[in-house]
Amino acid sequence: MSDVIKGKNVVIGENVSFGKNVIIGNNVVIYEGTKIGDNVVIQDNVVIGKQPTRAKASILPETKQLPPAVIGSGVTIGTSAIIYANAEIGDEVFIADLATIRERVTIGERTIVGRGVAIENDCKIGKYCKLETNCYITAYSELGDYVFIAPCVVTTNDNYMARSKERFGKFKGVTVKDGGRIGANATILPGKVIEEDGAVAAGSVVTKDVKSEEIVVGVPARTMKKVPKDQLLRYQE
């Protein structure tokens, strides 16, 4: 703990491990067994390693004690962010204020998780992604590398909208492959796939898979044109 600078009212559980040059703000709670790398900044009111709780009316099974959270080196965690147990955060990830990262989520190196972003359970987020303010990544989703999600994007995973027993076992998140981009306020329906370098225009509702290197627009979203060559991932510096 000699390399850790702590604020006031910090609560650290048993067997928490810290790397070098860790800075912890005020009123932070770090749960048992959490692993934190070098050069990590944890701002005020952050909670790391929280075990999930289950609503009485939830259809999900009871959750057993999950393994601790793992925070890579060079990570910044903003004020009042919550990172659940069994989350794995890669090196140099930036997590902004008020973000929530649920259990069994992995986030690749140098990804930015914006203010108020919610990443639900069992998601995989690649490296060098940018998830902007207040976007919502539904459970069981997968984002590749260099994915861009604009503010207030909504992804969904329940085609039955919480009705009928048929929905059980059929929840399916969205998939956005490498270089996929989604514009502000777009909605992506359950199970839809945005292929490599596919792009969704702002305000669109995606009801079908988006092909590689195509731009879709509208409600429902339809192909408008090809992504300009200079915007393709393979031509970026």
C-alpha positions in Angstrom: 0.0 0.0 0.0 3.0 2.3 0.1 2.4 3.3 -3.6 -1.3 4.0 -3.0 -2.5 7.6 -2.3 -5.9 7.4 -0.6 -8.6 10.0 0.1 -11.0 10.1 3.0 -13.6 7.4 3.9 -12.1 4.7 1.6 -13.2 1.1 2.3 -10.9 -1.6 1.0 -11.9 -5.3 1.3 -9.6 -8.2 2.1 -7.0 -9.4 -0.3 -7.2 -6.4 -2.7 -4.0 -6.0 -4.6 -2.6 -2.8 -5.9 0.1 -2.0 -8.5 2.4 1.0 -8.3 1.2 4.7 -8.3 -2.5 4.2 -7.6 -4.5 7.2 -6.6 -7.9 6.7 -4.8 -10.3 9.6 -4.2 -12.8 10.0 -1.4 -15.6 7.7 -0.4 -14.4 4.8 -2.6 -15.4 1.2 -2.0 -13.2 -1.6 -3.3 -14.5 -5.1 -2.7 -12.6 -8.2 -1.6 -10.1 -9.7 -4.0 -10.1 -6.9 -6.6 -6.9 -6.6 -8.6 -5.7 -3.2 -9.6 -2.8 -2.5 -11.9 -0.2 0.2 -12.0 -0.9 4.0 -12.5 -4.6 3.7 -11.9 -6.7 6.7 -11.0 -9.9 6.0 -9.1 -12.0 9.2 -8.5 -14.5 10.0 -5.7 -17.5 7.7 -4.9 -16.4 4.8 -7.1 -17.5 1.3 -6.3 -15.4 -1.6 -7.7 -16.1 -5.3 -7.4 -19.7 -5.1 -6.3 -21.6 -8.4 -6.4 -24.8 -8.3 -8.4 -28.2 -8.5 -6.7 -31.3 -10.1 -8.1 -34.8 -8.6 -8.0 -37.5 -10.9 -6.6 -39.4 -10.7 -9.8 -36.3 -11.4 -12.0 -36.5 -14.4 -14.4 -32.7 -14.7 -14.2 -31.2 -17.5 -12.0 -29.8 -16.8 -8.6 -26.2 -15.5 -8.9 -23.5 -17.2 -6.9 -20.5 -15.3 -5.5 -18.5 -14.1 -8.6 -14.8 -13.8 -8.9 -13.2 -10.4 -8.2 -13.0 -7.5 -10.7 -9.7 -7.0 -12.5 -8.5 -3.4 -13.4 -5.6 -3.1 -15.8 -2.7 -0.6 -15.7 -3.2 3.0 -16.7 -7.0 2.9 -16.2 -8.9 6.0 -15.1 -12.3 5.5 -13.4 -14.5 8.6 -13.1 -16.6 9.9 -10.2 -19.4 7.6 -9.1 -18.7 4.9 -11.6 -19.7 1.4 -10.6 -17.8 -1.7 -11.8 -19.2 -5.1 -10.8 -17.5 -8.3 -9.8 -16.0 -10.5 -12.6 -15.5 -7.5 -14.8 -12.1 -7.3 -16.6 -10.9 -3.8 -17.7 -8.0 -3.7 -20.1 -5.0 -1.4 -19.9 -5.4 2.4 -20.4 -9.2 2.2 -20.5 -10.9 5.5 -19.6 -14.2 5.1 -17.7 -16.1 8.4 -17.3 -18.3 9.7 -14.4 -21.5 7.7 -13.6 -20.7 4.8 -15.9 -21.9 1.3 -14.9 -20.1 -1.8 -16.0 -21.8 -5.0 -15.0 -20.6 -8.5 -14.2 -18.8 -10.7 -16.7 -18.0 -7.8 -18.9 -14.6 -7.5 -20.6 -13.3 -4.3 -22.1 -10.2 -4.1 -24.3 -7.3 -1.7 -24.0 -7.6 2.0 -24.6 -11.4 1.9 -25.0 -13.3 5.0 -23.8 -16.5 4.5 -21.8 -18.3 7.8 -21.7 -20.3 9.6 -19.0 -23.4 7.7 -17.9 -22.8 4.7 -20.2 -24.4 1.4 -19.1 -22.8 -1.9 -20.2 -25.0 -4.7 -19.0 -23.9 -8.2 -18.0 -22.1 -10.7 -20.2 -20.8 -8.2 -22.8 -17.5 -8.2 -24.6 -16.1 -4.8 -25.7 -13.0 -4.7 -27.9 -10.0 -2.4 -27.9 -9.9 1.3 -29.1 -13.7 1.6 -28.9 -15.5 4.8 -28.1 -18.8 4.6 -26.3 -20.2 8.1 -25.9 -22.4 9.7 -23.3 -25.5 7.8 -22.1 -25.4 5.0 -24.6 -26.8 1.6 -23.5 -25.2 -1.7 -24.4 -27.6 -4.5 -23.6 -26.7 -7.8 -22.0 -25.1 -10.5 -24.2 -23.7 -8.0 -26.8 -20.3 -8.1 -28.5 -18.4 -5.1 -29.9 -15.3 -5.6 -31.9 -12.3 -3.3 -32.1 -12.5 0.4 -33.1 -16.3 0.5 -32.7 -17.9 3.9 -32.3 -21.2 4.2 -30.4 -22.7 7.8 -30.4 -24.6 9.4 -27.5 -28.0 7.9 -26.5 -27.8 4.8 -28.7 -30.0 2.0 -27.4 -29.4 -1.7 -28.0 -32.0 -4.3 -27.1 -32.1 -8.1 -26.5 -35.7 -9.1 -25.9 -38.0 -9.6 -28.9 -40.9 -10.4 -26.7 -40.7 -7.2 -24.5 -41.0 -9.2 -21.3 -44.2 -11.1 -22.3 -44.7 -14.9 -22.9 -42.7 -17.8 -21.6 -41.4 -18.3 -25.2 -38.8 -15.5 -24.5 -36.9 -17.6 -21.9 -33.5 -18.6 -23.2 -33.9 -16.4 -26.3 -32.4 -13.2 -25.2 -29.8 -12.1 -27.8 -27.7 -9.0 -27.7 -26.3 -7.1 -30.7 -23.1 -7.6 -32.5 -21.0 -4.8 -33.9 -17.9 -6.0 -35.7 -14.6 -4.2 -36.1 -15.0 -0.6 -37.2 -18.8 -0.6 -37.0 -20.4 2.8 -36.2 -23.8 3.8 -34.8 -25.0 7.4 -34.8 -26.8 9.3 -32.0 -30.2 8.1 -30.8 -30.2 5.0 -33.1 -32.0 1.9 -31.8 -30.7 -1.6 -32.6 -33.2 -4.5 -32.3 -32.3 -7.8 -30.6 -29.7 -10.1 -32.3 -28.9 -7.8 -35.2 -25.4 -7.7 -36.6 -23.5 -4.7 -37.9 -20.7 -6.1 -40.1 -17.2 -4.7 -40.4 -17.2 -0.9 -41.1 -21.0 -0.9 -41.3 -22.6 2.5 -40.3 -26.0 3.4 -38.9 -27.2 6.9 -39.3 -28.5 9.0 -36.4 -32.0 8.3 -35.3 -32.4 5.1 -37.3 -34.1 1.8 -36.1 -32.1 -1.2 -37.2 -34.4 -4.2 -37.9 -32.1 -6.2 -40.2 -28.4 -6.9 -40.2 -26.2 -4.2 -41.6 -23.8 -5.3 -44.4 -20.1 -4.5 -44.3 -19.1 -1.0 -45.5 -22.7 0.1 -46.0 -24.6 3.0 -44.4 -28.2 2.5 -43.4 -30.7 5.2 -42.5 -34.3 5.6 -41.5 -37.1 3.8 -39.7 -36.8 1.0 -40.4 -33.2 1.4 -41.6 -32.4 0.8 -45.2 -29.2 0.9 -47.2 -28.4 4.4 -48.4 -24.9 4.1 -49.9 -21.4 2.8 -49.3 -19.2 4.1 -46.6 -16.8 6.7 -48.1 -13.4 5.1 -48.7 -11.6 7.7 -46.6 -13.7 6.6 -43.6 -13.0 2.9 -43.8 -11.0 1.5 -40.9 -8.2 0.2 -43.1 -7.4 3.6 -44.3 -7.2 5.3 -40.9 -3.8 6.3 -39.6 
